[in-house]
Amino acid sequence: MTPAHPHPSHGAEHDGRHAHHTHHGTDGNDGQAEILDLDAEVLSGHTASVIARLPLTAAPDRIVDLGCGTGAGTFALLDHFPGARVTAVDASAGHLQQLRERADALGTGGRVRTVRADLDAPDPPDLGTPDLVWASASLHHLAHPDAVLRTVHRTLAPGGLLAVVEPAGFPRFLPVDAPADRPGLEERLHALADGLHAERMPHRGADWGPLLTTAGFTVEDTRTIVLDIPAAPGDAIGRYALAALRRLRATVAGTLGAEDLDALDRLLDLTGPQSVLRRADLALRTERTIWAARRP
């Protein structure tokens, strides 16, 4: 998910996504789109269940996907609400183009409008008057989320709903004692990446409830979902782990110790015996919190 401004996701939340523009970054070919697509593939059932449980009073006609990335939320919303139209907002022209191409291929292009926008810009984009705003793994990328929440509150139709989905952090894939020669490697990688990105993503891990209330919303539901999905041979979790570790390497290689870097490179060596794609113990482990907030 690239917010309208940059970011992991799912998402994905992704360490090193970008400066703080869209939860999915800018237009650089940095592997962000691949990670977003893999996150969407692995967690499609989870996303559908979150949408199904939203406390909606009626099926929405007009939806905004705020920080849509390559469209994981957009297409899940289109599937669940066949009569709705979705405005997909993101800062990345490349992600929006990929979303439009997929929508056309699926025959839903007529139900999707894309808007390229940086939500932190002084003049917010015209999003119409939606019944539902979906913001998944995007708000923590914003420099001024309080201002954006006030804008969303004004934008929503009276009685409309804002759904905020935020990950506790980037998914983990390896057992805590892996690899055998450098146990705990994945946690050390994330600790380094978190330190590098703490300044530009200060709202990651925030409790959005008070911020939503201050913006004028009534928070009707808050829940946290813990996911632990074991990988099957050849499935997307292995590819997701590979893409994620490659991105982490690009982020932390300059500060990572030599022994950890060697161990990481063995995991990333597709032809080597320790390749992450050869492991039988991978799983996607993540925690996500959902806030459902209504405009009175």
C-alpha positions, 0 to 999 in steps of 0.5 A, a space after each residue: 500500500 503507497 500512500 498518497 504520499 510515500 512509504 512497506 507496507 504491507 501493507 505492507 510496511 517496508 523498511 526503507 520504502 522512502 522518505 516519507 511520501 507514500 507508503 509505497 514510495 516514489 517512482 524508482 524501480 526499487 522493488 517496492 511494487 514487487 513487495 506490495 504485490 507479494 504482500 497482497 497475494 499472501 494476505 488477500 484472505 486477511 484483507 477480505 476478512 477485515 473489509 467484511 467486518 467493517 461496521 458499515 451501515 450500508 454498502 458504500 457507493 464511493 470509496 477512497 483508497 488512501 495510499 493505494 500502492 499497486 492496488 491490494 486494497 483497491 481490488 479487495 474493495 471492488 470485489 467486496 462491494 460490486 456496486 462501488 467505485 474506488 478512487 485510488 490515491 498514491 504519490 507513485 505514478 508507477 504504482 498507479 499505472 500498474 493499478 490501472 493496467 490491472 483494473 483494465 485487465 480485470 474489466 474493472 477499469 470503469 470503476 476505478 479513478 486514480 489520483 496522484 497526490 502527496 497528502 502532505 502537500 498544502 492543497 489536498 486532492 479533490 476526493 469527492 464525498 466518499 462513504 468509505 475511506 480505506 487507509 492501509 499501512 499508509 498513515 505512518 508515512 505522513 509527516 502531518 497525519 493529524 492534518 490529513 485526518 482532519 481533511 479526511 473528516 471533512 471529505 467523508 460524507 456524514 456518517 461515513 467510515 474511515 478504516 485505518 489498518 496499520 502493521 506493528 512492523 515489517 513482517 518476519 519470515 525466519 525462525 528466531 534461531 536462524 540462521 544456525 551460524 548467526 541466530 537472530 539475524 532478522 531481528 538485528 536487520 530490522 533493528 538497524 533499519 528501524 534506527 535509520 528510518 525512525 526520524 522520517 517515519 516517527 508515527 510508525 506504531 502509533 496509537 491512532 485512536 486518540 488522533 482519530 478522536 482529535 480529528 473529530 471521528 468517533 472510533 467504533 471498533 479497534 482490534 488487533 490481528 496476529 498472523 502466523 502463516 507457514 510457507 508451503 514449497 514454492 508459494 509466495 511467502 518464500 518470494 516475499 521473504 527473498 524480496 524483503 531481505 534483499 531490500 533490507 540488505 540495500 538499507 543496512 549493508 553499510 552498517 551491518 557487521 561482516 559476519 551478519 552480512 555474510 550470513 545474509 548473503 548466503 540466504 540471498 544466494 539463490 544457487 547456494 544450499 542456504 538460500 532462503 528459497 530452500 528453507 522449509 521453516 519460513 512463515 509470514 508473521 505479522 501483527 496489524 491493528 484496525 481502527 474503524 472511525 465514523 464521521 458523526 
